[in-house]
Amino acid sequence: MVVNLYSKVDCPLCEKAKAVLQELQKEYDFQINEIDVYSDDALLEKYQLMIPVVEIDGEEIDYGMIQKEILRKRLLRELNS
């Protein structure tokens, strides 16, 4: 499974979100695909005020202050289906 993390350079919240995802990788088998919103104008327009954004299977799971428990619940649901 691949988890997309929409972020940007020099973003403290993005670094925290990545750390949360890396912690969850110790419990669950998934890859982190980090995407810089400044690499695509459409992504920048869509996410610039929301970043970081965590997306699993095309669904935005959480954004801004990423909460570990929200991600854990969604990962469990995805892995058990």
Secondary structure, 3 states (H helix, E strand, C coil): CEEEEEECCCCHHHHHHHHHHHHHHCCCCCEEEEEEHHHCHHHHHHHCCCCCEEEECCEEEEECCCCHHHHHHHHHHHHHC
